[in-house]
């Protein structure tokens, strides 16, 4: 039998673990010939279908999730028209709920798998062309020859630690800038909006196995690993063991999800001692309001979460990102603005503001009506309205997310944007109105264009902050001939007799410029390397305005 896997991703930077994870379990079976067609959702569906048709498979399989759902069904409907006798089977998070409607609407799909497939997919392959025997496959959902719906429940891998590792599959993709490493399956938490909230029991790999896998990844030259563990600090002892393991690979950057409410004093010490740049932490916070978290069934006290998050964001040796979810029950728009200000005051490395996705198989999906949530019936199932937030307010939250991504999450403008958010209570509202009024909130803007917009806005509304914007502009390596650098002196600049060096080493070959700030009685000095024409200053210093002869 020829099996073709349709590897359909959002972009070529991403790679799903599903194919290598499944193939690894049956890779030694000579009865199966495996092939793959890789594509992105932005490509022409007819072209992709043509590539699949050219391989003449007996079975097409793929993973379906909310961002490839529509494109995948368009492609497979075309493949079925070209290959009417080809079997088609799907799995993935889209099928964690009731699948009858999907199968009746997409009759070209023969079956879908609910849950984890490493144990059940190989069993199904043994009887793939005998539908009368499919009743024995746990997790399989399908319509029989009499058009009756069959639902075989939910498949769970009991012995997660006994699976053949996906890295042993020839389809494991080593060409991407990062790889995913699944160290734990399931989650101790019960968040009603998350598909992992019902994944019990939690199953973990031994640290010795994880070490061996990281060694394999390291040998392939990969230097970024996204650790798939919903809450790696659920167990303090295991978290410490993992951190010690990561220390053994100082040239790899590890991305982790961490629960800020579960950071013990012992774990705080371990995190504070980690080498700089080794860890990138995603701190799930969702909302800074206890009633919202309670309604969302998220465990962990808010006060503990806030203390843990503030501690993480204050560590200079690692970067911590925090996320908020607009559209959660009881979450008001004004509270979202407040929470963004709070996270900015903590110096969060990034702030992610997303809209709630009411996903199949989640408690929030099952109880949406009771919770007062209206959501799109089609992917990505975004919330449309709740009792607390209107459709217009959700659009405002979406636009606020665009502002945060464009300015706060851009390293060049983060410092000055943070300063404005924290010190100017009305900044977020006013700046958002400004961007919407200009008609640029949904446009892709260059880094330079964003800097100019921010400078001109501050010139009108917050003139006392102009020097800060100009300094950010200079330090980002932007042109000294543009308006944000209008007050920078670049000609006949003579250094003072004394200054306080902030970074770099001064020598007379550097091109020196100065920015005077009468409000603070400070001159900011910048030196540029003229030999390499590098736009970013290599030297910075400050001195009082009266420290130099004019």
Residue pairs with C-beta under 8 A, 6 or more apart in sequence:
1 31
1 32
1 33
1 58
1 59
1 125
1 128
2 33
2 35
2 55
2 56
2 57
2 58
2 59
3 32
3 33
3 34
3 35
3 57
3 58
3 59
3 61
3 125
4 34
4 35
4 36
4 37
4 52
4 55
4 57
4 59
4 60
4 61
5 19
5 23
5 34
5 35
5 36
5 37
5 60
5 61
5 62
5 171
6 36
6 37
6 39
6 48
6 52
6 60
6 61
6 62
6 72
6 75
6 76
7 15
7 16
7 19
7 36
7 37
7 38
7 39
7 62
8 38
8 39
8 40
8 41
8 48
8 62
8 68
8 71
8 72
8 75
9 15
9 16
9 38
9 39
9 40
9 41
9 68
10 40
10 41
10 67
10 68
11 40
11 42
12 38
12 40
13 176
13 177
14 176
15 173
15 176
15 179
15 180
16 63
17 166
17 180
17 182
18 63
18 91
18 92
18 117
19 36
19 63
19 169
19 171
20 166
20 167
20 169
20 171
20 172
20 173
21 117
21 118
21 163
21 166
21 169
22 61
22 117
22 118
22 121
22 122
23 34
23 169
23 170
23 171
24 163
24 164
24 165
24 166
24 168
24 169
25 118
25 119
25 121
25 122
25 163
25 164
26 32
26 121
26 122
26 125
27 34
27 164
27 168
27 169
27 170
32 125
34 171
35 55
35 57
36 171
37 48
37 51
37 52
37 55
39 48
39 51
39 75
41 67
41 68
41 70
41 71
45 71
45 74
45 75
45 78
46 78
48 75
49 75
49 76
49 78
49 79
49 82
52 60
52 75
52 79
52 83
53 79
53 82
53 83
56 83
57 83
57 86
58 86
58 87
59 86
59 87
59 88
59 89
59 128
60 76
60 79
60 86
60 87
60 88
60 89
61 88
61 89
61 90
61 91
62 72
62 76
62 90
62 91
62 92
63 90
63 91
63 92
64 72
64 90
64 91
64 92
64 93
64 94
64 95
64 112
65 92
65 93
65 94
66 93
66 94
66 357
66 359
66 379
66 380
66 381
67 379
67 380
69 94
69 379
70 378
70 379
72 90
73 106
73 109
76 88
76 106
76 108
76 109
77 106
77 108
79 86
79 88
80 86
80 88
80 108
87 110
87 128
87 129
88 108
88 109
88 110
88 111
89 109
89 110
89 111
89 112
89 113
89 124
89 128
90 109
90 111
90 112
90 113
91 112
91 113
91 114
91 117
91 121
93 195
93 359
93 360
93 361
94 102
94 360
94 379
95 102
95 112
95 113
95 114
95 141
95 360
95 361
96 114
96 115
96 154
96 195
96 359
96 360
96 361
96 362
97 360
97 361
97 365
98 151
98 360
99 112
99 114
99 141
99 151
100 141
100 149
100 151
102 109
102 112
103 109
103 112
103 141
103 142
103 143
103 149
104 143
104 149
107 143
110 131
110 142
111 124
111 134
111 140
111 141
111 142
112 140
112 141
112 142
113 120
113 121
113 124
113 139
113 140
113 141
113 155
114 139
114 140
114 141
114 151
114 152
114 153
114 154
114 155
114 361
115 138
115 139
115 154
115 155
115 156
116 139
116 155
116 156
116 157
116 185
117 139
117 155
118 157
118 163
119 155
119 157
119 158
120 137
120 138
120 139
120 140
120 155
123 136
123 137
124 134
124 137
124 140
127 133
127 134
127 136
127 137
131 142
131 144
131 145
134 140
134 142
134 150
134 152
135 150
135 152
137 152
138 152
138 153
138 154
138 155
139 152
139 153
139 154
139 155
140 150
140 152
141 149
141 150
141 151
141 152
142 149
142 150
143 149
143 150
144 150
157 163
157 185
157 203
160 185
160 203
160 204
160 205
161 203
161 204
161 205
161 206
161 209
165 209
165 213
166 172
166 182
167 213
167 216
167 217
173 179
174 220
174 221
174 222
177 224
178 222
178 224
178 225
178 226
178 255
179 217
179 222
179 224
179 225
179 226
180 225
180 226
180 228
181 210
181 213
181 214
181 217
181 225
181 226
181 227
181 228
182 205
182 228
182 229
183 204
183 205
183 210
183 227
183 228
183 229
183 232
183 242
184 202
184 203
184 204
184 205
184 228
184 229
184 230
184 232
185 199
185 202
185 203
185 204
186 196
186 199
186 200
186 201
186 202
186 203
186 230
187 194
187 196
187 197
187 199
187 202
187 230
187 231
188 202
188 230
188 231
188 234
188 299
189 196
189 197
189 230
189 231
189 259
189 298
189 299
189 300
190 197
190 198
190 297
190 298
190 299
190 363
191 197
191 286
191 296
191 297
191 298
192 295
192 296
192 297
192 298
192 362
192 363
192 364
192 367
193 296
193 325
193 328
193 356
193 357
193 358
193 359
193 362
193 363
193 364
194 230
194 359
194 362
195 359
195 360
195 361
195 362
196 230
197 297
197 362
197 363
198 361
198 362
198 363
202 234
204 229
204 238
207 238
207 241
207 242
207 245
210 242
210 245
211 245
211 248
214 225
214 245
214 248
214 249
214 252
217 225
217 252
218 249
218 251
218 252
222 252
223 251
223 252
223 253
224 252
224 253
224 255
225 252
225 253
225 254
225 255
226 255
227 242
227 254
227 255
227 256
227 257
229 256
229 257
230 257
231 257
231 258
231 259
231 262
231 284
232 238
232 239
232 242
232 256
232 257
232 258
233 239
233 258
233 259
233 262
233 263
233 267
234 259
234 262
236 262
236 264
236 266
236 267
239 267
239 270
240 266
240 267
240 270
243 270
243 271
243 274
246 252
246 254
246 274
246 278
246 279
247 274
247 275
247 278
250 275
250 278
252 278
253 277
253 278
253 279
253 280
254 278
254 279
254 280
255 280
255 281
255 282
256 279
256 280
256 281
256 282
257 281
257 282
257 284
258 281
258 282
258 283
258 284
258 312
258 320
259 283
259 284
259 300
259 305
259 308
260 283
260 284
260 285
260 300
260 304
260 305
260 306
260 307
260 308
260 309
260 311
260 312
261 300
261 301
261 302
261 304
261 305
261 308
262 300
262 304
262 308
263 271
263 308
263 311
263 312
268 311
271 279
271 312
271 315
271 318
272 315
272 317
274 317
274 318
275 317
276 316
276 317
276 318
277 317
277 318
278 317
278 318
279 318
279 319
280 318
280 319
280 321
281 312
281 318
281 319
281 320
281 321
282 320
282 321
282 323
283 308
283 309
283 312
283 320
283 321
283 322
283 323
283 348
284 323
285 305
285 309
285 322
285 323
285 324
285 343
286 292
286 293
286 296
286 298
286 323
286 324
286 325
286 328
287 293
287 296
287 324
287 325
287 328
287 331
287 335
287 339
288 302
288 306
288 335
288 338
288 339
288 342
288 343
289 302
289 330
289 331
289 335
289 339
290 301
290 302
291 330
292 328
292 329
292 330
292 331
292 335
293 300
293 302
295 328
295 329
295 330
295 371
296 328
296 329
296 364
297 363
309 320
309 322
309 343
309 346
309 348
310 346
312 318
312 320
313 320
313 322
313 346
313 347
313 348
313 349
314 346
314 347
319 349
319 350
320 348
320 349
321 348
321 349
321 350
321 351
321 352
322 343
322 346
322 348
322 350
322 351
322 352
323 351
323 352
323 353
323 354
324 336
324 339
324 340
324 343
324 351
324 352
324 353
324 354
325 331
325 353
325 354
325 355
325 356
326 333
326 336
326 353
326 354
326 355
326 356
326 383
326 389
326 394
326 397
326 398
326 401
327 355
327 356
327 373
327 382
327 383
327 386
327 389
327 394
327 397
328 356
328 386
329 371
329 372
329 373
329 386
329 387
329 388
330 388
331 386
331 388
331 389
332 388
332 389
333 389
333 393
333 396
333 397
336 353
336 397
336 400
337 400
337 428
337 429
340 351
340 353
340 400
340 404
340 421
340 428
341 421
341 422
341 425
341 428
343 351
344 351
344 408
344 417
344 418
344 421
344 422
345 421
345 422
347 418
350 408
350 409
351 404
351 408
351 409
352 401
352 404
352 409
353 397
353 400
353 401
353 404
354 401
355 382
355 383
355 394
355 397
355 398
355 401
356 364
356 373
356 375
356 382
356 383
357 380
357 381
357 382
357 383
358 364
358 365
358 368
358 373
358 375
358 381
358 382
358 383
359 365
359 381
360 381
364 371
364 373
365 381
368 374
368 375
371 386
372 386
372 387
372 388
373 383
373 385
373 386
374 383
374 384
374 385
374 386
375 381
375 382
375 383
375 384
376 382
376 384
383 394
384 391
384 394
385 391
385 394
389 397
396 432
399 432
399 435
399 436
399 441
399 442
400 428
400 432
402 435
402 441
402 442
403 428
403 431
403 432
403 435
403 441
406 445
406 450
407 413
407 414
407 417
407 450
407 454
408 414
408 417
408 418
408 421
410 447
410 450
412 447
412 451
412 472
412 475
412 476
412 478
413 447
413 450
413 451
413 454
413 472
413 476
415 468
415 472
416 454
416 465
416 468
416 469
416 471
416 472
417 454
419 465
419 468
420 427
420 431
420 458
420 462
420 465
421 427
421 428
424 462
424 465
427 462
430 461
431 454
431 457
432 441
434 457
434 461
435 441
435 453
438 453
440 453
445 453
447 476
447 478
448 478
448 479
448 482
451 469
451 472
451 473
451 476
451 478
451 484
452 482
452 483
452 484
454 469
455 466
455 469
455 470
455 473
455 483
455 484
456 483
458 465
458 466
458 469
459 466
464 519
467 515
467 517
467 519
467 520
467 524
469 484
470 484
470 485
470 487
470 488
470 515
471 515
471 524
473 482
473 484
473 485
474 480
474 485
474 488
474 513
474 515
474 526
474 537
475 526
475 536
475 537
475 540
476 536
477 534
477 535
477 536
477 537
478 484
478 485
478 535
479 485
479 535
480 488
480 490
480 513
487 515
487 516
488 513
488 514
488 515
489 513
489 514
489 515
489 516
490 511
490 513
493 512
493 513
493 514
494 512
494 548
495 506
495 512
495 525
495 548
496 523
496 543
496 547
496 548
497 547
497 548
498 543
498 547
499 525
499 541
499 542
499 543
499 547
500 541
500 542
500 543
501 539
501 540
501 541
502 540
502 541
502 542
503 539
503 540
504 527
504 537
504 538
504 539
504 540
505 539
506 527
506 539
506 541
509 529
509 530
509 531
510 527
510 528
510 529
510 530
510 538
510 539
511 527
511 528
511 529
511 530
512 525
512 526
512 527
512 528
513 525
513 526
513 528
514 523
514 524
514 525
514 526
515 523
515 524
515 526
516 522
516 523
516 524
516 545
517 523
517 524
518 545
521 544
521 545
521 546
522 542
522 543
522 544
522 545
523 542
523 543
523 544
523 545
523 547
523 548
524 540
524 541
524 542
525 539
525 540
525 541
525 542
525 543
526 537
526 539
526 540
527 537
527 538
527 539
527 540
528 534
528 535
528 537
528 538
529 538
